Amino acid sequence: QVHVVESGGGLVQPGGSLRLSCTASGSTVSINVMGWYRQAPGKQRELVAVIINGGATDYADSVKVRFAITRGDAKSTVYLRMNSLKSDDPGLYYCYLRCSGAVSWGKGAQVTVTS
């Protein structure tokens, strides 16, 4: 069983930056995918960024260039650096991972963009 916890959300002005962190604990040795989804009020949850073992990454078109996903040395941590935040970026950002075929989710970190 894997436990997932996000941190780093907050309030930022348009054009600002935030870094989200996600740490997995438990049986993490077989993690092969980690990533971030987000959900804005009244909208469906959408994929933001994903990173797989080996370092390959993929991003939603709306965040390419502005966001960067990386993994920590321990491979049980993933980060999302968000730059040039816009008014359509706010929402609850969920960390997810796939380990031995099973998907685990965190409870989310709130990101708010307002002037």
C-alpha positions as a Markdown table, in Angstrom:
| # | Residue | x | y | z |
|---|---|---|---|---|
| 1 | Gln | 0.0 | 0.0 | 0.0 |
| 2 | Val | 1.2 | 3.5 | -0.9 |
| 3 | His | 0.4 | 6.7 | 0.9 |
| 4 | Val | 0.6 | 9.9 | -1.1 |
| 5 | Val | 0.9 | 13.4 | 0.3 |
| 6 | Glu | 1.0 | 16.7 | -1.6 |
| 7 | Ser | 2.4 | 20.1 | -0.3 |
| 8 | Gly | 3.2 | 23.5 | -1.6 |
| 9 | Gly | -0.1 | 24.8 | -2.8 |
| 10 | Gly | -1.1 | 28.4 | -2.1 |
| 11 | Leu | -2.2 | 31.8 | -3.3 |
| 12 | Val | -0.2 | 33.6 | -6.0 |
| 13 | Gln | -0.7 | 36.5 | -8.3 |
| 14 | Pro | -1.0 | 36.0 | -12.1 |
| 15 | Gly | 2.5 | 35.6 | -13.5 |
| 16 | Gly | 3.8 | 34.2 | -10.3 |
| 17 | Ser | 5.3 | 30.8 | -9.5 |
| 18 | Leu | 4.7 | 27.9 | -7.1 |
| 19 | Arg | 6.3 | 24.5 | -6.6 |
| 20 | Leu | 4.2 | 21.5 | -5.6 |
| 21 | Ser | 5.8 | 18.5 | -3.9 |
| 22 | Cys | 4.5 | 15.0 | -3.6 |
| 23 | Thr | 5.9 | 12.3 | -1.4 |
| 24 | Ala | 5.0 | 8.7 | -1.5 |
| 25 | Ser | 5.5 | 6.3 | 1.4 |
| 26 | Gly | 5.0 | 2.6 | 2.0 |
| 27 | Ser | 5.7 | 0.1 | -0.7 |
| 28 | Thr | 7.3 | 2.5 | -3.2 |
| 29 | Val | 10.0 | 0.4 | -4.7 |
| 30 | Ser | 7.9 | -0.5 | -7.8 |
| 31 | Ile | 6.7 | 3.0 | -8.7 |
| 32 | Asn | 7.0 | 3.5 | -12.4 |
| 33 | Val | 4.8 | 6.5 | -13.1 |
| 34 | Met | 4.2 | 9.7 | -11.1 |
| 35 | Gly | 2.3 | 12.7 | -12.2 |
| 36 | Trp | -0.1 | 15.5 | -11.5 |
| 37 | Tyr | -3.8 | 16.1 | -12.3 |
| 38 | Arg | -5.8 | 19.1 | -11.5 |
| 39 | Gln | -9.5 | 19.8 | -11.1 |
| 40 | Ala | -11.1 | 23.2 | -11.2 |
| 41 | Pro | -14.6 | 23.8 | -9.7 |
| 42 | Gly | -17.2 | 22.5 | -12.1 |
| 43 | Lys | -14.7 | 20.9 | -14.4 |
| 44 | Gln | -13.4 | 17.4 | -14.9 |
| 45 | Arg | -10.1 | 16.3 | -13.5 |
| 46 | Glu | -7.4 | 16.7 | -16.2 |
| 47 | Leu | -3.8 | 15.5 | -16.6 |
| 48 | Val | -1.2 | 18.2 | -16.1 |
| 49 | Ala | 2.1 | 16.4 | -16.3 |
| 50 | Val | 3.5 | 12.9 | -15.9 |
| 51 | Ile | 7.0 | 11.4 | -15.6 |
| 52 | Ile | 7.9 | 7.8 | -16.0 |
| 53 | Asn | 10.9 | 5.8 | -15.0 |
| 54 | Gly | 13.8 | 6.8 | -17.2 |
| 55 | Gly | 12.8 | 10.4 | -17.1 |
| 56 | Ala | 10.4 | 10.8 | -20.0 |
| 57 | Thr | 7.8 | 13.5 | -19.4 |
| 58 | Asp | 4.5 | 14.6 | -20.9 |
| 59 | Tyr | 2.4 | 17.7 | -20.4 |
| 60 | Ala | -1.0 | 19.1 | -21.1 |
| 61 | Asp | -0.7 | 21.6 | -24.0 |
| 62 | Ser | -2.0 | 24.3 | -21.8 |
| 63 | Val | 1.0 | 24.1 | -19.4 |
| 64 | Lys | 3.9 | 23.2 | -21.8 |
| 65 | Val | 6.9 | 25.5 | -21.4 |
| 66 | Arg | 5.4 | 27.0 | -18.2 |
| 67 | Phe | 5.4 | 23.9 | -15.9 |
| 68 | Ala | 8.1 | 21.4 | -15.2 |
| 69 | Ile | 7.8 | 18.0 | -13.6 |
| 70 | Thr | 10.8 | 16.3 | -11.9 |
| 71 | Arg | 11.4 | 13.4 | -9.6 |
| 72 | Gly | 13.6 | 13.4 | -6.5 |
| 73 | Asp | 16.7 | 11.2 | -6.1 |
| 74 | Ala | 14.7 | 8.8 | -4.0 |
| 75 | Lys | 12.2 | 8.3 | -6.8 |
| 76 | Ser | 9.4 | 8.4 | -4.3 |
| 77 | Thr | 9.0 | 12.2 | -4.6 |
| 78 | Val | 7.8 | 14.2 | -7.5 |
| 79 | Tyr | 7.7 | 18.0 | -8.0 |
| 80 | Leu | 5.8 | 20.3 | -10.2 |
| 81 | Arg | 7.3 | 23.7 | -10.8 |
| 82 | Met | 4.7 | 26.1 | -12.1 |
| 83 | Asn | 5.8 | 29.4 | -13.7 |
| 84 | Ser | 3.8 | 32.2 | -15.3 |
| 85 | Leu | 0.6 | 31.1 | -13.6 |
| 86 | Lys | -2.6 | 32.2 | -15.3 |
| 87 | Ser | -6.2 | 32.7 | -14.3 |
| 88 | Asp | -7.1 | 29.3 | -15.8 |
| 89 | Asp | -4.5 | 27.4 | -13.7 |
| 90 | Pro | -6.2 | 27.4 | -10.3 |
| 91 | Gly | -7.7 | 24.2 | -8.9 |
| 92 | Leu | -7.0 | 21.3 | -6.7 |
| 93 | Tyr | -3.8 | 19.6 | -7.8 |
| 94 | Tyr | -3.6 | 15.9 | -7.2 |
| 95 | Cys | -0.5 | 13.8 | -7.2 |
| 96 | Tyr | -0.9 | 10.3 | -8.5 |
| 97 | Leu | 1.4 | 7.3 | -9.0 |
| 98 | Arg | 1.3 | 3.9 | -10.5 |
| 99 | Cys | 3.0 | 1.1 | -8.5 |
| 100 | Ser | 2.8 | -2.5 | -9.5 |
| 101 | Gly | -0.2 | -1.7 | -11.6 |
| 102 | Ala | -2.1 | 0.0 | -8.9 |
| 103 | Val | -2.9 | 3.7 | -8.9 |
| 104 | Ser | -2.7 | 5.8 | -5.7 |
| 105 | Trp | -3.9 | 9.4 | -5.3 |
| 106 | Gly | -3.1 | 12.1 | -2.8 |
| 107 | Lys | -5.8 | 14.4 | -1.3 |
| 108 | Gly | -4.8 | 17.4 | -3.4 |
| 109 | Ala | -3.1 | 20.7 | -2.9 |
| 110 | Gln | -5.0 | 23.9 | -3.6 |
| 111 | Val | -3.6 | 26.4 | -6.1 |
| 112 | Thr | -5.2 | 29.8 | -6.3 |
| 113 | Val | -4.3 | 32.5 | -8.8 |
| 114 | Thr | -5.7 | 36.0 | -8.1 |
| 115 | Ser | -4.7 | 39.6 | -8.2 |
